[in-house]
């Protein structure tokens, strides 16, 4: 984390229960609250993060997302939802999430055609094993 400080934003995925306070302590000690976003598939984990810290950005990961997912994200003031392959992303879904102040991210997109389709839909975040390919596609749009 200290290597990233001041240089890049860091995505932190919490995959176990009970470490929320320790994760926040590290982030706070380094003064990186504005440089991170905390992810988890476990709603109680990100809910606890929100109770402990009102400002650090959080993202609710969900394999299949729908309007209920957006509602759950709103209840804990989540900045975003991260959706998996079981969720078909449409412009209407993105617009619905945006109307509630929620960003939509998609994981894990490695196929370049799928990347382009999601970029064209104005997806907010793309999680990939090939950030160089995604960056090139975004740069080609400008």
Phi and psi in radians as a Rosetta constraint file:
Dihedral C 1 N 2 CA 2 C 2 CIRCULARHARMONIC -1.142 0.35
Dihedral N 2 CA 2 C 2 N 3 CIRCULARHARMONIC -0.512 0.35
Dihedral C 2 N 3 CA 3 C 3 CIRCULARHARMONIC -1.182 0.35
Dihedral N 3 CA 3 C 3 N 4 CIRCULARHARMONIC -0.529 0.35
Dihedral C 3 N 4 CA 4 C 4 CIRCULARHARMONIC -1.466 0.35
Dihedral N 4 CA 4 C 4 N 5 CIRCULARHARMONIC -0.370 0.35
Dihedral C 4 N 5 CA 5 C 5 CIRCULARHARMONIC -0.950 0.35
Dihedral N 5 CA 5 C 5 N 6 CIRCULARHARMONIC 2.194 0.35
Dihedral C 5 N 6 CA 6 C 6 CIRCULARHARMONIC 1.380 0.35
Dihedral N 6 CA 6 C 6 N 7 CIRCULARHARMONIC -0.023 0.35
Dihedral C 6 N 7 CA 7 C 7 CIRCULARHARMONIC -2.015 0.35
Dihedral N 7 CA 7 C 7 N 8 CIRCULARHARMONIC -0.836 0.35
Dihedral C 7 N 8 CA 8 C 8 CIRCULARHARMONIC -2.471 0.35
Dihedral N 8 CA 8 C 8 N 9 CIRCULARHARMONIC 2.827 0.35
Dihedral C 8 N 9 CA 9 C 9 CIRCULARHARMONIC -1.483 0.35
Dihedral N 9 CA 9 C 9 N 10 CIRCULARHARMONIC 2.634 0.35
Dihedral C 9 N 10 CA 10 C 10 CIRCULARHARMONIC -2.137 0.35
Dihedral N 10 CA 10 C 10 N 11 CIRCULARHARMONIC 2.253 0.35
Dihedral C 10 N 11 CA 11 C 11 CIRCULARHARMONIC -1.639 0.35
Dihedral N 11 CA 11 C 11 N 12 CIRCULARHARMONIC 2.188 0.35
Dihedral C 11 N 12 CA 12 C 12 CIRCULARHARMONIC -2.042 0.35
Dihedral N 12 CA 12 C 12 N 13 CIRCULARHARMONIC 2.023 0.35
Dihedral C 12 N 13 CA 13 C 13 CIRCULARHARMONIC -1.756 0.35
Dihedral N 13 CA 13 C 13 N 14 CIRCULARHARMONIC 2.148 0.35
Dihedral C 13 N 14 CA 14 C 14 CIRCULARHARMONIC -1.670 0.35
Dihedral N 14 CA 14 C 14 N 15 CIRCULARHARMONIC 2.116 0.35
Dihedral C 14 N 15 CA 15 C 15 CIRCULARHARMONIC -1.920 0.35
Dihedral N 15 CA 15 C 15 N 16 CIRCULARHARMONIC 0.057 0.35
Dihedral C 15 N 16 CA 16 C 16 CIRCULARHARMONIC -2.424 0.35
Dihedral N 16 CA 16 C 16 N 17 CIRCULARHARMONIC 2.775 0.35
Dihedral C 16 N 17 CA 17 C 17 CIRCULARHARMONIC -1.467 0.35
Dihedral N 17 CA 17 C 17 N 18 CIRCULARHARMONIC 2.656 0.35
Dihedral C 17 N 18 CA 18 C 18 CIRCULARHARMONIC 1.645 0.35
Dihedral N 18 CA 18 C 18 N 19 CIRCULARHARMONIC 0.013 0.35
Dihedral C 18 N 19 CA 19 C 19 CIRCULARHARMONIC -1.943 0.35
Dihedral N 19 CA 19 C 19 N 20 CIRCULARHARMONIC 0.145 0.35
Dihedral C 19 N 20 CA 20 C 20 CIRCULARHARMONIC -1.002 0.35
Dihedral N 20 CA 20 C 20 N 21 CIRCULARHARMONIC -0.806 0.35
Dihedral C 20 N 21 CA 21 C 21 CIRCULARHARMONIC -1.113 0.35
Dihedral N 21 CA 21 C 21 N 22 CIRCULARHARMONIC -0.696 0.35
Dihedral C 21 N 22 CA 22 C 22 CIRCULARHARMONIC -1.146 0.35
Dihedral N 22 CA 22 C 22 N 23 CIRCULARHARMONIC -0.723 0.35
Dihedral C 22 N 23 CA 23 C 23 CIRCULARHARMONIC -1.086 0.35
Dihedral N 23 CA 23 C 23 N 24 CIRCULARHARMONIC -0.814 0.35
Dihedral C 23 N 24 CA 24 C 24 CIRCULARHARMONIC -1.122 0.35
Dihedral N 24 CA 24 C 24 N 25 CIRCULARHARMONIC -0.617 0.35
Dihedral C 24 N 25 CA 25 C 25 CIRCULARHARMONIC -1.087 0.35
Dihedral N 25 CA 25 C 25 N 26 CIRCULARHARMONIC -0.770 0.35
Dihedral C 25 N 26 CA 26 C 26 CIRCULARHARMONIC -1.069 0.35
Dihedral N 26 CA 26 C 26 N 27 CIRCULARHARMONIC -0.820 0.35
Dihedral C 26 N 27 CA 27 C 27 CIRCULARHARMONIC -1.058 0.35
Dihedral N 27 CA 27 C 27 N 28 CIRCULARHARMONIC -0.814 0.35
Dihedral C 27 N 28 CA 28 C 28 CIRCULARHARMONIC -1.157 0.35
Dihedral N 28 CA 28 C 28 N 29 CIRCULARHARMONIC -0.748 0.35
Dihedral C 28 N 29 CA 29 C 29 CIRCULARHARMONIC -1.057 0.35
Dihedral N 29 CA 29 C 29 N 30 CIRCULARHARMONIC -0.590 0.35
Dihedral C 29 N 30 CA 30 C 30 CIRCULARHARMONIC -1.532 0.35
Dihedral N 30 CA 30 C 30 N 31 CIRCULARHARMONIC -0.122 0.35
Dihedral C 30 N 31 CA 31 C 31 CIRCULARHARMONIC 1.128 0.35
Dihedral N 31 CA 31 C 31 N 32 CIRCULARHARMONIC 0.707 0.35
Dihedral C 31 N 32 CA 32 C 32 CIRCULARHARMONIC -1.947 0.35
Dihedral N 32 CA 32 C 32 N 33 CIRCULARHARMONIC 0.366 0.35
Dihedral C 32 N 33 CA 33 C 33 CIRCULARHARMONIC -0.973 0.35
Dihedral N 33 CA 33 C 33 N 34 CIRCULARHARMONIC -0.612 0.35
Dihedral C 33 N 34 CA 34 C 34 CIRCULARHARMONIC -1.499 0.35
Dihedral N 34 CA 34 C 34 N 35 CIRCULARHARMONIC -0.050 0.35
Dihedral C 34 N 35 CA 35 C 35 CIRCULARHARMONIC -1.884 0.35
Dihedral N 35 CA 35 C 35 N 36 CIRCULARHARMONIC 0.059 0.35
Dihedral C 35 N 36 CA 36 C 36 CIRCULARHARMONIC -2.214 0.35
Dihedral N 36 CA 36 C 36 N 37 CIRCULARHARMONIC 2.834 0.35
Dihedral C 36 N 37 CA 37 C 37 CIRCULARHARMONIC -2.420 0.35
Dihedral N 37 CA 37 C 37 N 38 CIRCULARHARMONIC 2.304 0.35
Dihedral C 37 N 38 CA 38 C 38 CIRCULARHARMONIC -1.752 0.35
Dihedral N 38 CA 38 C 38 N 39 CIRCULARHARMONIC 2.208 0.35
Dihedral C 38 N 39 CA 39 C 39 CIRCULARHARMONIC -1.864 0.35
Dihedral N 39 CA 39 C 39 N 40 CIRCULARHARMONIC 2.662 0.35
Dihedral C 39 N 40 CA 40 C 40 CIRCULARHARMONIC -2.909 0.35
Dihedral N 40 CA 40 C 40 N 41 CIRCULARHARMONIC 2.541 0.35
Dihedral C 40 N 41 CA 41 C 41 CIRCULARHARMONIC -1.361 0.35
Dihedral N 41 CA 41 C 41 N 42 CIRCULARHARMONIC -0.336 0.35
Dihedral C 41 N 42 CA 42 C 42 CIRCULARHARMONIC -1.581 0.35
Dihedral N 42 CA 42 C 42 N 43 CIRCULARHARMONIC 1.849 0.35
Dihedral C 42 N 43 CA 43 C 43 CIRCULARHARMONIC -0.956 0.35
Dihedral N 43 CA 43 C 43 N 44 CIRCULARHARMONIC -0.738 0.35
Dihedral C 43 N 44 CA 44 C 44 CIRCULARHARMONIC -1.048 0.35
Dihedral N 44 CA 44 C 44 N 45 CIRCULARHARMONIC -0.522 0.35
Dihedral C 44 N 45 CA 45 C 45 CIRCULARHARMONIC -1.191 0.35
Dihedral N 45 CA 45 C 45 N 46 CIRCULARHARMONIC -0.897 0.35
Dihedral C 45 N 46 CA 46 C 46 CIRCULARHARMONIC -1.259 0.35
Dihedral N 46 CA 46 C 46 N 47 CIRCULARHARMONIC -0.498 0.35
Dihedral C 46 N 47 CA 47 C 47 CIRCULARHARMONIC -1.119 0.35
Dihedral N 47 CA 47 C 47 N 48 CIRCULARHARMONIC -0.723 0.35
Dihedral C 47 N 48 CA 48 C 48 CIRCULARHARMONIC -1.165 0.35
Dihedral N 48 CA 48 C 48 N 49 CIRCULARHARMONIC -0.713 0.35
Dihedral C 48 N 49 CA 49 C 49 CIRCULARHARMONIC -0.976 0.35
Dihedral N 49 CA 49 C 49 N 50 CIRCULARHARMONIC -0.787 0.35
Dihedral C 49 N 50 CA 50 C 50 CIRCULARHARMONIC -1.127 0.35
Dihedral N 50 CA 50 C 50 N 51 CIRCULARHARMONIC -0.671 0.35
Dihedral C 50 N 51 CA 51 C 51 CIRCULARHARMONIC -1.156 0.35
Dihedral N 51 CA 51 C 51 N 52 CIRCULARHARMONIC -0.628 0.35
Dihedral C 51 N 52 CA 52 C 52 CIRCULARHARMONIC -1.366 0.35
Dihedral N 52 CA 52 C 52 N 53 CIRCULARHARMONIC -0.489 0.35
Dihedral C 52 N 53 CA 53 C 53 CIRCULARHARMONIC -2.588 0.35
Dihedral N 53 CA 53 C 53 N 54 CIRCULARHARMONIC 2.029 0.35
Dihedral C 53 N 54 CA 54 C 54 CIRCULARHARMONIC -1.386 0.35
Dihedral N 54 CA 54 C 54 N 55 CIRCULARHARMONIC -0.246 0.35
Dihedral C 54 N 55 CA 55 C 55 CIRCULARHARMONIC -1.959 0.35
Dihedral N 55 CA 55 C 55 N 56 CIRCULARHARMONIC -0.519 0.35
Dihedral C 55 N 56 CA 56 C 56 CIRCULARHARMONIC -1.093 0.35
Dihedral N 56 CA 56 C 56 N 57 CIRCULARHARMONIC 2.239 0.35
Dihedral C 56 N 57 CA 57 C 57 CIRCULARHARMONIC -1.087 0.35
Dihedral N 57 CA 57 C 57 N 58 CIRCULARHARMONIC 2.422 0.35
Dihedral C 57 N 58 CA 58 C 58 CIRCULARHARMONIC -2.228 0.35
Dihedral N 58 CA 58 C 58 N 59 CIRCULARHARMONIC 2.719 0.35
Dihedral C 58 N 59 CA 59 C 59 CIRCULARHARMONIC -2.373 0.35
Dihedral N 59 CA 59 C 59 N 60 CIRCULARHARMONIC 2.236 0.35
Dihedral C 59 N 60 CA 60 C 60 CIRCULARHARMONIC -1.605 0.35
Dihedral N 60 CA 60 C 60 N 61 CIRCULARHARMONIC 2.005 0.35
Dihedral C 60 N 61 CA 61 C 61 CIRCULARHARMONIC -1.487 0.35
Dihedral N 61 CA 61 C 61 N 62 CIRCULARHARMONIC 2.389 0.35
Dihedral C 61 N 62 CA 62 C 62 CIRCULARHARMONIC -2.655 0.35
Dihedral N 62 CA 62 C 62 N 63 CIRCULARHARMONIC 2.218 0.35
Dihedral C 62 N 63 CA 63 C 63 CIRCULARHARMONIC -1.070 0.35
Dihedral N 63 CA 63 C 63 N 64 CIRCULARHARMONIC -0.777 0.35
Dihedral C 63 N 64 CA 64 C 64 CIRCULARHARMONIC -2.119 0.35
Dihedral N 64 CA 64 C 64 N 65 CIRCULARHARMONIC 2.165 0.35
Dihedral C 64 N 65 CA 65 C 65 CIRCULARHARMONIC -2.099 0.35
Dihedral N 65 CA 65 C 65 N 66 CIRCULARHARMONIC 2.558 0.35
Dihedral C 65 N 66 CA 66 C 66 CIRCULARHARMONIC -2.568 0.35
Dihedral N 66 CA 66 C 66 N 67 CIRCULARHARMONIC -2.877 0.35
Dihedral C 66 N 67 CA 67 C 67 CIRCULARHARMONIC -1.021 0.35
Dihedral N 67 CA 67 C 67 N 68 CIRCULARHARMONIC -0.625 0.35
Dihedral C 67 N 68 CA 68 C 68 CIRCULARHARMONIC -1.053 0.35
Dihedral N 68 CA 68 C 68 N 69 CIRCULARHARMONIC -0.646 0.35
Dihedral C 68 N 69 CA 69 C 69 CIRCULARHARMONIC -1.085 0.35
Dihedral N 69 CA 69 C 69 N 70 CIRCULARHARMONIC -0.745 0.35
Dihedral C 69 N 70 CA 70 C 70 CIRCULARHARMONIC -1.079 0.35
Dihedral N 70 CA 70 C 70 N 71 CIRCULARHARMONIC -0.753 0.35
Dihedral C 70 N 71 CA 71 C 71 CIRCULARHARMONIC -1.075 0.35
Dihedral N 71 CA 71 C 71 N 72 CIRCULARHARMONIC -0.764 0.35
Dihedral C 71 N 72 CA 72 C 72 CIRCULARHARMONIC -1.107 0.35
Dihedral N 72 CA 72 C 72 N 73 CIRCULARHARMONIC -0.702 0.35
Dihedral C 72 N 73 CA 73 C 73 CIRCULARHARMONIC -1.095 0.35
Dihedral N 73 CA 73 C 73 N 74 CIRCULARHARMONIC -0.732 0.35
Dihedral C 73 N 74 CA 74 C 74 CIRCULARHARMONIC -1.070 0.35
Dihedral N 74 CA 74 C 74 N 75 CIRCULARHARMONIC -0.680 0.35
Dihedral C 74 N 75 CA 75 C 75 CIRCULARHARMONIC -1.056 0.35
Dihedral N 75 CA 75 C 75 N 76 CIRCULARHARMONIC -0.478 0.35
Dihedral C 75 N 76 CA 76 C 76 CIRCULARHARMONIC -1.944 0.35
Dihedral N 76 CA 76 C 76 N 77 CIRCULARHARMONIC 0.284 0.35
Dihedral C 76 N 77 CA 77 C 77 CIRCULARHARMONIC 0.949 0.35
Dihedral N 77 CA 77 C 77 N 78 CIRCULARHARMONIC 0.825 0.35
Dihedral C 77 N 78 CA 78 C 78 CIRCULARHARMONIC -1.364 0.35
Dihedral N 78 CA 78 C 78 N 79 CIRCULARHARMONIC 2.452 0.35
Dihedral C 78 N 79 CA 79 C 79 CIRCULARHARMONIC -1.254 0.35
Dihedral N 79 CA 79 C 79 N 80 CIRCULARHARMONIC -0.524 0.35
Dihedral C 79 N 80 CA 80 C 80 CIRCULARHARMONIC -2.755 0.35
Dihedral N 80 CA 80 C 80 N 81 CIRCULARHARMONIC 2.875 0.35
Dihedral C 80 N 81 CA 81 C 81 CIRCULARHARMONIC -2.078 0.35
Dihedral N 81 CA 81 C 81 N 82 CIRCULARHARMONIC 2.531 0.35
Dihedral C 81 N 82 CA 82 C 82 CIRCULARHARMONIC -2.001 0.35
Dihedral N 82 CA 82 C 82 N 83 CIRCULARHARMONIC 2.076 0.35
Dihedral C 82 N 83 CA 83 C 83 CIRCULARHARMONIC -1.950 0.35
Dihedral N 83 CA 83 C 83 N 84 CIRCULARHARMONIC 2.620 0.35
Dihedral C 83 N 84 CA 84 C 84 CIRCULARHARMONIC -1.747 0.35
Dihedral N 84 CA 84 C 84 N 85 CIRCULARHARMONIC -2.902 0.35
Dihedral C 84 N 85 CA 85 C 85 CIRCULARHARMONIC -1.174 0.35
Dihedral N 85 CA 85 C 85 N 86 CIRCULARHARMONIC -0.335 0.35
Dihedral C 85 N 86 CA 86 C 86 CIRCULARHARMONIC -1.358 0.35
Dihedral N 86 CA 86 C 86 N 87 CIRCULARHARMONIC -0.152 0.35
Dihedral C 86 N 87 CA 87 C 87 CIRCULARHARMONIC -1.806 0.35
Dihedral N 87 CA 87 C 87 N 88 CIRCULARHARMONIC 2.145 0.35
Dihedral C 87 N 88 CA 88 C 88 CIRCULARHARMONIC -1.523 0.35
Dihedral N 88 CA 88 C 88 N 89 CIRCULARHARMONIC 2.092 0.35
Dihedral C 88 N 89 CA 89 C 89 CIRCULARHARMONIC -1.509 0.35
Dihedral N 89 CA 89 C 89 N 90 CIRCULARHARMONIC 2.201 0.35
Dihedral C 89 N 90 CA 90 C 90 CIRCULARHARMONIC -2.185 0.35
Dihedral N 90 CA 90 C 90 N 91 CIRCULARHARMONIC 2.853 0.35
Dihedral C 90 N 91 CA 91 C 91 CIRCULARHARMONIC -1.051 0.35
Dihedral N 91 CA 91 C 91 N 92 CIRCULARHARMONIC -0.690 0.35
Dihedral C 91 N 92 CA 92 C 92 CIRCULARHARMONIC -1.080 0.35
Dihedral N 92 CA 92 C 92 N 93 CIRCULARHARMONIC -0.718 0.35
Dihedral C 92 N 93 CA 93 C 93 CIRCULARHARMONIC -1.134 0.35
Dihedral N 93 CA 93 C 93 N 94 CIRCULARHARMONIC -0.764 0.35
Dihedral C 93 N 94 CA 94 C 94 CIRCULARHARMONIC -1.087 0.35
Dihedral N 94 CA 94 C 94 N 95 CIRCULARHARMONIC -0.781 0.35
Dihedral C 94 N 95 CA 95 C 95 CIRCULARHARMONIC -1.076 0.35
Dihedral N 95 CA 95 C 95 N 96 CIRCULARHARMONIC -0.709 0.35
Dihedral C 95 N 96 CA 96 C 96 CIRCULARHARMONIC -1.068 0.35
Dihedral N 96 CA 96 C 96 N 97 CIRCULARHARMONIC -0.858 0.35
Dihedral C 96 N 97 CA 97 C 97 CIRCULARHARMONIC -1.043 0.35
Dihedral N 97 CA 97 C 97 N 98 CIRCULARHARMONIC -0.799 0.35
Dihedral C 97 N 98 CA 98 C 98 CIRCULARHARMONIC -1.076 0.35
Dihedral N 98 CA 98 C 98 N 99 CIRCULARHARMONIC -0.623 0.35
Dihedral C 98 N 99 CA 99 C 99 CIRCULARHARMONIC -1.123 0.35
Dihedral N 99 CA 99 C 99 N 100 CIRCULARHARMONIC -0.315 0.35
Dihedral C 99 N 100 CA 100 C 100 CIRCULARHARMONIC -1.836 0.35
Dihedral N 100 CA 100 C 100 N 101 CIRCULARHARMONIC 0.167 0.35
Dihedral C 100 N 101 CA 101 C 101 CIRCULARHARMONIC 1.322 0.35
Dihedral N 101 CA 101 C 101 N 102 CIRCULARHARMONIC 0.407 0.35
Dihedral C 101 N 102 CA 102 C 102 CIRCULARHARMONIC -1.968 0.35
Dihedral N 102 CA 102 C 102 N 103 CIRCULARHARMONIC 2.272 0.35
Dihedral C 102 N 103 CA 103 C 103 CIRCULARHARMONIC -1.398 0.35
Dihedral N 103 CA 103 C 103 N 104 CIRCULARHARMONIC 2.712 0.35
Dihedral C 103 N 104 CA 104 C 104 CIRCULARHARMONIC -2.052 0.35
Dihedral N 104 CA 104 C 104 N 105 CIRCULARHARMONIC 2.162 0.35
Dihedral C 104 N 105 CA 105 C 105 CIRCULARHARMONIC -2.025 0.35
Dihedral N 105 CA 105 C 105 N 106 CIRCULARHARMONIC 2.681 0.35
Dihedral C 105 N 106 CA 106 C 106 CIRCULARHARMONIC -2.245 0.35
Dihedral N 106 CA 106 C 106 N 107 CIRCULARHARMONIC 2.391 0.35
Dihedral C 106 N 107 CA 107 C 107 CIRCULARHARMONIC -2.157 0.35
Dihedral N 107 CA 107 C 107 N 108 CIRCULARHARMONIC 2.903 0.35
Dihedral C 107 N 108 CA 108 C 108 CIRCULARHARMONIC -1.614 0.35
Dihedral N 108 CA 108 C 108 N 109 CIRCULARHARMONIC 1.981 0.35
Dihedral C 108 N 109 CA 109 C 109 CIRCULARHARMONIC -1.831 0.35
Dihedral N 109 CA 109 C 109 N 110 CIRCULARHARMONIC 1.905 0.35
Dihedral C 109 N 110 CA 110 C 110 CIRCULARHARMONIC -1.941 0.35
Dihedral N 110 CA 110 C 110 N 111 CIRCULARHARMONIC -0.311 0.35
Dihedral C 110 N 111 CA 111 C 111 CIRCULARHARMONIC -1.348 0.35
Dihedral N 111 CA 111 C 111 N 112 CIRCULARHARMONIC 2.213 0.35
Dihedral C 111 N 112 CA 112 C 112 CIRCULARHARMONIC -1.150 0.35
Dihedral N 112 CA 112 C 112 N 113 CIRCULARHARMONIC -0.597 0.35
Dihedral C 112 N 113 CA 113 C 113 CIRCULARHARMONIC -1.167 0.35
Dihedral N 113 CA 113 C 113 N 114 CIRCULARHARMONIC -0.732 0.35
Dihedral C 113 N 114 CA 114 C 114 CIRCULARHARMONIC -1.134 0.35
Dihedral N 114 CA 114 C 114 N 115 CIRCULARHARMONIC -0.687 0.35
Dihedral C 114 N 115 CA 115 C 115 CIRCULARHARMONIC -0.964 0.35
Dihedral N 115 CA 115 C 115 N 116 CIRCULARHARMONIC -0.874 0.35
Dihedral C 115 N 116 CA 116 C 116 CIRCULARHARMONIC -1.091 0.35
Dihedral N 116 CA 116 C 116 N 117 CIRCULARHARMONIC -0.745 0.35
Dihedral C 116 N 117 CA 117 C 117 CIRCULARHARMONIC -1.045 0.35
Dihedral N 117 CA 117 C 117 N 118 CIRCULARHARMONIC -0.730 0.35
Dihedral C 117 N 118 CA 118 C 118 CIRCULARHARMONIC -1.242 0.35
Dihedral N 118 CA 118 C 118 N 119 CIRCULARHARMONIC -0.660 0.35
Dihedral C 118 N 119 CA 119 C 119 CIRCULARHARMONIC -1.088 0.35
Dihedral N 119 CA 119 C 119 N 120 CIRCULARHARMONIC -0.733 0.35
Dihedral C 119 N 120 CA 120 C 120 CIRCULARHARMONIC -1.093 0.35
Dihedral N 120 CA 120 C 120 N 121 CIRCULARHARMONIC -0.551 0.35
Dihedral C 120 N 121 CA 121 C 121 CIRCULARHARMONIC -1.375 0.35
Dihedral N 121 CA 121 C 121 N 122 CIRCULARHARMONIC -0.064 0.35
Dihedral C 121 N 122 CA 122 C 122 CIRCULARHARMONIC 1.233 0.35
Dihedral N 122 CA 122 C 122 N 123 CIRCULARHARMONIC 0.653 0.35
Dihedral C 122 N 123 CA 123 C 123 CIRCULARHARMONIC -0.990 0.35
Dihedral N 123 CA 123 C 123 N 124 CIRCULARHARMONIC 2.513 0.35
Dihedral C 123 N 124 CA 124 C 124 CIRCULARHARMONIC -1.399 0.35
Dihedral N 124 CA 124 C 124 N 125 CIRCULARHARMONIC -0.585 0.35
Dihedral C 124 N 125 CA 125 C 125 CIRCULARHARMONIC -2.576 0.35
Dihedral N 125 CA 125 C 125 N 126 CIRCULARHARMONIC 2.417 0.35
Dihedral C 125 N 126 CA 126 C 126 CIRCULARHARMONIC -2.146 0.35
Dihedral N 126 CA 126 C 126 N 127 CIRCULARHARMONIC 2.080 0.35
Dihedral C 126 N 127 CA 127 C 127 CIRCULARHARMONIC -1.741 0.35
Dihedral N 127 CA 127 C 127 N 128 CIRCULARHARMONIC 2.147 0.35
Dihedral C 127 N 128 CA 128 C 128 CIRCULARHARMONIC -2.575 0.35
Dihedral N 128 CA 128 C 128 N 129 CIRCULARHARMONIC 2.781 0.35
Dihedral C 128 N 129 CA 129 C 129 CIRCULARHARMONIC -1.526 0.35
Dihedral N 129 CA 129 C 129 N 130 CIRCULARHARMONIC -0.043 0.35
Dihedral C 129 N 130 CA 130 C 130 CIRCULARHARMONIC -2.254 0.35
Dihedral N 130 CA 130 C 130 N 131 CIRCULARHARMONIC 1.183 0.35
Dihedral C 130 N 131 CA 131 C 131 CIRCULARHARMONIC -1.070 0.35
Dihedral N 131 CA 131 C 131 N 132 CIRCULARHARMONIC -0.470 0.35
Dihedral C 131 N 132 CA 132 C 132 CIRCULARHARMONIC -1.106 0.35
Dihedral N 132 CA 132 C 132 N 133 CIRCULARHARMONIC -0.706 0.35
Dihedral C 132 N 133 CA 133 C 133 CIRCULARHARMONIC -1.183 0.35
Dihedral N 133 CA 133 C 133 N 134 CIRCULARHARMONIC -0.765 0.35
Dihedral C 133 N 134 CA 134 C 134 CIRCULARHARMONIC -1.130 0.35
Dihedral N 134 CA 134 C 134 N 135 CIRCULARHARMONIC -0.759 0.35
Dihedral C 134 N 135 CA 135 C 135 CIRCULARHARMONIC -1.058 0.35
Dihedral N 135 CA 135 C 135 N 136 CIRCULARHARMONIC -0.737 0.35
Dihedral C 135 N 136 CA 136 C 136 CIRCULARHARMONIC -1.078 0.35
Dihedral N 136 CA 136 C 136 N 137 CIRCULARHARMONIC -0.750 0.35
Dihedral C 136 N 137 CA 137 C 137 CIRCULARHARMONIC -1.087 0.35
Dihedral N 137 CA 137 C 137 N 138 CIRCULARHARMONIC -0.748 0.35
Dihedral C 137 N 138 CA 138 C 138 CIRCULARHARMONIC -1.149 0.35
Dihedral N 138 CA 138 C 138 N 139 CIRCULARHARMONIC -0.721 0.35
Dihedral C 138 N 139 CA 139 C 139 CIRCULARHARMONIC -1.142 0.35
Dihedral N 139 CA 139 C 139 N 140 CIRCULARHARMONIC -0.586 0.35
Dihedral C 139 N 140 CA 140 C 140 CIRCULARHARMONIC -1.201 0.35
Dihedral N 140 CA 140 C 140 N 141 CIRCULARHARMONIC -0.323 0.35
Dihedral C 140 N 141 CA 141 C 141 CIRCULARHARMONIC -1.333 0.35
Dihedral N 141 CA 141 C 141 N 142 CIRCULARHARMONIC -0.447 0.35
